[in-house]
Structure formats: structure tokens, C-alpha cells
């Protein structure tokens, strides 16, 4: 346990240092261009129609209309004005998180694995126990499970303390499941992957949970003021880049931890060479010496 904790902290600081490299910062631009461009285009064409549609639906539902009238007595019409944008942002943020995670795993993880392997583990054999299809299947399955869990836990989000805990826990679990496989796919065999996943289950889950709570930080942008909702399409792009940076750090943390653990596993499994017997040679006999 002490060795695992030391490895956990060592990989954390290495990941933070690698995140500052210009090469890593440059790699974050591709997911930003894809996801950020998508959200910016959707916001440009559909933001106002979506807000109008949601506001119209809220006013036609008897229950929500009663709640809005009750809120108007305490907050005035300001709450009614921001209610529809808040709902749209609440629906868009989980999509942004999942999309950023999958894009980072797909586009950045192979490059980050190669970067760490070249600089720290150049002699580590690549046994290629994982496949691209295996990664895609696992990512799709666990993403579906995470989205279902998010939908089922939506009522818990109405309780302020749980709203700050439940989504990061789900994101952390998803991050651990997706990135553990991708970090080892190139270097570990299938047997080594299974062994490392079992031996380091709790440290890997801890890395995922920390990453999940770090990933919740960009959501604080929306808590600044109502102005954030007015600039939602633009701020969603900023959020995507922040999510990308967080998941890039998570990638590096998983890669540093798992490649070091894999190297240690192979060193412990390597056969110890048998000691070589040393035969001491006797000095040649002196011809002049008397026979025994």
C-alpha cells in the first residue's frame, strides 16, 4: 500500500509537469476545435429557438407555471427569465463532459502514451494486448452506463450537497474505466492488464474520482452570474477547453501510474539468474618439489 501511494503521488506530479509542455497544450487544441466548434455552431443556430421552446413548454405546464408564479413573488421576473437557459445549460454540460472525455481518449491518449513511454520507459516492451475496437466498445458501454446513472440520479441534484458530489463520482468512475484500458492497450498483454486492474483497483479508482471532481470545476462558470447564461454558447467553448485540459491531465496521470506499475510488474516477474559457480584454479605444480 505504501508503494502504491508513493507511485500515486509521483505520477501525479509528473502528470502536472507534463501538462505544461507545449506539445501537450497543442494536443488539446484538436478536441477543442471539434467539440468547441460543434457547440459554437449549435449555439449560433439553435440557442434562441431552444430557449423560446423551453420557456413556452414551462409556461404551458401547470406545475411549473405554479412554481414560477410562486418564485416571482420572491425573486421577481428575473428567475423566470433565466429558468429556460439554466435548463438548456444543465442538459448541455453532461454532453460536453462526455464528448470531451471521449475525444481526449480517442485523439490524445495514444500521443500521450507515446510521449511518456519515449521519455520514461523507452525499453518497455509493447505487447499490444488492447485493440481500437476494444477501446471503442468499452468506452461506448461505460459511457452508456454513466449516462443512465446520471438520468437516474437527477432527483438527487435537487439536494445542494449531493449535487456537488453525485455527478463527479459518476464522471470519476467513467474516467477510470475508459482511461485504464487505453493507457495499457499498447504496452500490456491481456493477462497483464487484468492483473494490474485487479492489483491497483483502488488507486486507479481514486485517480478517476479526483479527476471527476477536477472536471466539475469548469461548471462553476455558470454559477458566476446570470450574464454567464446570456453568453452560454461562447462560455460552453471555454468549458470544453477546460474539460479537455482536465482530462488531458487525467490521461497523463493514468499513463504515468500504469506504465510505472507495468514496469514494476515485469521486473518482479523476471526470473532471477542462477548464481554462477566459481571454480578456483590450483596453481601449477612445481617440478622441483618432492613427490607426495
C-alpha positions in Angstrom: 0.0 0.0 0.0 2.8 2.4 0.8 4.5 1.7 -2.6 1.2 2.3 -4.3 0.7 5.6 -2.5 4.3 6.7 -3.4 3.6 5.7 -7.0 0.3 7.6 -7.0 1.9 10.9 -5.8 4.9 10.5 -8.1 2.7 10.0 -11.1 0.5 13.0 -10.0 3.4 15.5 -10.0 4.8 14.0 -13.3 1.4 14.4 -14.9 1.2 18.1 -13.8 4.7 18.8 -15.1 3.9 17.1 -18.5 0.7 19.1 -18.8 2.7 22.3 -19.1 4.6 21.0 -22.1 3.8 22.9 -25.4 3.3 19.6 -27.2 0.6 18.6 -24.7 -1.1 22.0 -24.8 -1.1 21.8 -28.6 -2.7 18.4 -28.5 -5.7 19.8 -26.6 -6.5 22.1 -29.5 -7.9 19.3 -31.7 -10.6 18.2 -29.3 -11.3 21.9 -28.7 -11.8 22.6 -32.4 -14.1 19.6 -32.8 -16.2 19.9 -29.6 -16.0 23.6 -29.2 -16.8 24.2 -32.9 -19.8 21.9 -32.6 -21.2 23.7 -29.5 -20.5 27.1 -31.0 -22.3 26.2 -34.2 -25.3 24.7 -32.3 -25.4 27.8 -30.1 -25.3 30.1 -33.1 -28.1 28.4 -34.9 -30.3 26.9 -32.2 -29.7 28.8 -28.9 -32.6 31.3 -29.2 -35.1 28.8 -30.7 -34.2 26.3 -27.9 -34.7 29.0 -25.2 -38.0 30.0 -26.6 -39.2 26.4 -26.9 -38.2 25.5 -23.3 -39.8 28.7 -22.0 -43.0 28.0 -23.9 -43.2 24.5 -22.5 -42.6 25.7 -19.0 -45.4 28.2 -19.2 -47.8 25.5 -20.6 -47.1 23.0 -17.8 -49.4 23.7 -14.9 -47.0 22.6 -12.2 -44.0 24.5 -13.5 -46.2 27.6 -14.1 -47.4 27.5 -10.5 -43.8 27.2 -9.3 -42.7 30.1 -11.5 -45.5 32.3 -10.1 -44.5 31.4 -6.6 -40.9 32.3 -7.4 -42.0 35.6 -9.0 -43.3 36.7 -5.6 -39.9 36.3 -4.0 -37.4 37.0 -6.8 -39.4 38.9 -9.3 -39.5 38.1 -13.0 -35.7 37.6 -13.1 -35.9 33.9 -12.2 -38.4 33.2 -14.9 -36.1 34.9 -17.4 -33.1 32.6 -16.6 -35.0 29.4 -16.0 -35.1 28.2 -19.6 -31.4 29.0 -20.3 -30.5 27.2 -17.0 -32.3 24.0 -18.2 -30.6 24.1 -21.5 -27.2 24.5 -19.9 -27.9 21.8 -17.4 -28.6 19.4 -20.3 -25.7 20.6 -22.4 -23.0 20.3 -19.7 -23.1 16.5 -19.3 -22.9 16.2 -23.1 -19.9 18.4 -23.1 -18.2 16.4 -20.4 -18.8 13.1 -22.1 -17.8 14.4 -25.5 -14.6 16.0 -24.2 -13.7 12.7 -22.4 -14.2 10.6 -25.4 -12.4 12.9 -27.7 -9.4 13.1 -25.4 -9.3 9.3 -25.0 -9.6 8.9 -28.8 -7.3 11.7 -30.1 -4.9 12.5 -27.3 -4.4 9.3 -25.3 -2.2 7.5 -28.0 0.0 10.5 -28.3 0.4 10.9 -24.6 1.2 7.3 -24.1 3.9 7.5 -26.7 5.3 10.7 -25.1 5.6 9.2 -21.7 6.9 5.9 -23.0 9.6 7.5 -25.1 10.8 9.7 -22.3 10.5 7.4 -19.2 10.1 3.8 -20.5 12.0 3.5 -23.8 12.8 -0.2 -23.1 9.3 -1.2 -22.1 8.1 -3.9 -24.5 4.9 -3.2 -26.4 2.8 -6.3 -26.2 -0.4 -4.7 -27.6 -3.0 -6.5 -25.6 -5.6 -3.9 -26.4 -7.3 -3.0 -29.7 -9.0 0.0 -31.1 -12.3 -1.8 -31.3 -11.9 -3.0 -27.7 -11.4 0.6 -26.6 -14.4 1.8 -28.6 -16.6 -0.9 -27.2 -15.6 -0.3 -23.6 -15.9 3.5 -24.0 -19.4 3.2 -25.5 -20.6 0.7 -22.9 -19.3 2.6 -19.9 -20.5 5.9 -21.3 -24.0 4.5 -21.7 -24.0 3.2 -18.1 -22.7 6.6 -16.9 -25.5 8.5 -18.8 -28.1 6.2 -17.4 -26.7 6.7 -13.9 -26.9 10.5 -14.4 -30.5 10.3 -15.5 -31.5 8.1 -12.6 -29.7 10.4 -10.1 -31.2 13.7 -11.4 -33.6 13.9 -8.4 -30.6 13.9 -6.1 -29.2 17.0 -7.8 -32.0 19.0 -6.2 -30.3 18.5 -2.8 -27.4 21.0 -2.8 -24.7 18.8 -1.1 -25.4 15.8 -3.4 -25.5 18.0 -6.5 -21.8 18.7 -5.9 -20.9 15.0 -5.2 -23.0 12.7 -7.4 -22.0 13.9 -10.9 -18.3 14.0 -10.1 -18.5 10.5 -8.7 -20.1 9.3 -12.0 -17.6 11.1 -14.1 -14.7 9.7 -12.0 -15.9 6.2 -12.4 -16.3 6.7 -16.1 -12.8 8.2 -16.4 -11.2 5.3 -14.6 -12.9 2.7 -16.7 -12.1 4.4 -20.0 -8.5 5.5 -19.4 -7.2 2.4 -17.6 -7.7 0.4 -20.7 -6.4 3.0 -23.1 -3.3 3.7 -21.1 -2.3 0.0 -21.2 -3.6 -1.1 -24.6 -0.3 -0.5 -26.4 2.2 -2.0 -23.8 0.4 -4.6 -21.7 -0.8 -8.0 -22.7 -4.4 -9.0 -21.9 -3.1 -11.0 -18.8 -1.1 -8.1 -17.6 -4.0 -5.7 -18.0 -6.2 -7.9 -15.9 -3.6 -8.4 -13.2 -2.9 -4.6 -13.0 -6.6 -3.7 -13.0 -7.1 -6.1 -10.0 -4.0 -5.2 -8.1 -4.4 -1.4 -8.5 -8.2 -1.2 -8.5 -8.5 1.3 -5.6 -5.6 3.7 -6.6 -7.0 3.8 -10.2 -10.5 4.5 -8.9 -9.0 7.3 -6.7 -7.3 8.8 -9.7 -10.7 8.7 -11.5 -12.6 10.3 -8.6 -10.0 13.1 -8.2 -10.3 13.7 -12.0 -14.1 13.7 -11.7 -14.0 16.4 -9.1 -11.5 18.4 -11.1 -13.8 18.0 -14.1 -16.6 19.6 -12.1 -14.6 22.8 -11.6 -15.5 24.3 -15.1 -19.1 24.0 -14.2 -18.6 26.8 -11.7 -18.5 29.2 -14.7 -22.3 29.0 -14.7 -22.6 30.0 -11.1 -20.9 33.4 -11.5 -24.0 35.3 -12.6 -26.9 35.4 -15.0 -24.6 37.0 -17.5 -23.0 33.6 -17.9 -26.3 32.3 -19.3 -26.5 35.1 -21.8 -23.0 34.2 -23.1 -23.7 30.5 -22.8 -22.7 29.4 -26.4 -19.3 31.2 -26.0 -18.7 30.0 -22.5 -19.6 26.5 -23.5 -16.5 26.6 -25.8 -14.4 27.8 -22.8 -15.8 25.0 -20.7 -14.9 22.4 -23.3 -11.3 23.5 -23.4 -11.2 23.4 -19.6 -12.7 19.9 -19.6 -10.1 18.9 -22.2 -7.2 20.2 -20.0 -8.6 18.3 -17.0 -9.0 15.1 -19.0 -5.5 15.5 -20.5 -4.1 15.7 -17.0 -6.1 12.6 -16.1 -4.6 10.8 -19.1 -1.1 11.7 -18.1 -1.8 10.6 -14.5 -3.1 7.3 -15.6 -0.3 6.7 -18.1 2.5 7.6 -15.7 1.0 5.4 -13.0 0.1 2.4 -15.1 3.3 2.3 -17.2 5.4 2.5 -14.0 3.2 -0.2 -12.4 3.6 -2.4 -15.5 7.4 -1.9 -15.5 7.5 -2.9 -11.8 5.3 -5.9 -12.5 7.6 -7.2 -15.2 10.7 -6.6 -13.1 9.2 -8.7 -10.2 8.2 -11.5 -12.7 11.5 -11.6 -14.4 13.4 -14.8 -13.5 16.4 -14.3 -11.2 19.5 -15.7 -12.9 21.1 -18.6 -11.1 24.4 -17.9 -9.4 27.4 -19.0 -11.4 29.7 -21.3 -9.6 33.3 -20.1 -9.4 35.9 -22.9 -9.7 39.1 -21.9 -8.1 42.1 -22.9 -10.1 45.0 -24.6 -8.3 48.5 -23.2 -9.1 50.6 -25.4 -11.3 52.7 -28.0 -9.5 56.4 -27.1 -9.0 58.5 -29.7 -10.9 61.3 -29.4 -8.3 59.0 -30.2 -5.4 59.4 -33.7 -3.9 56.6 -36.1 -4.8 53.9 -36.7 -2.1 
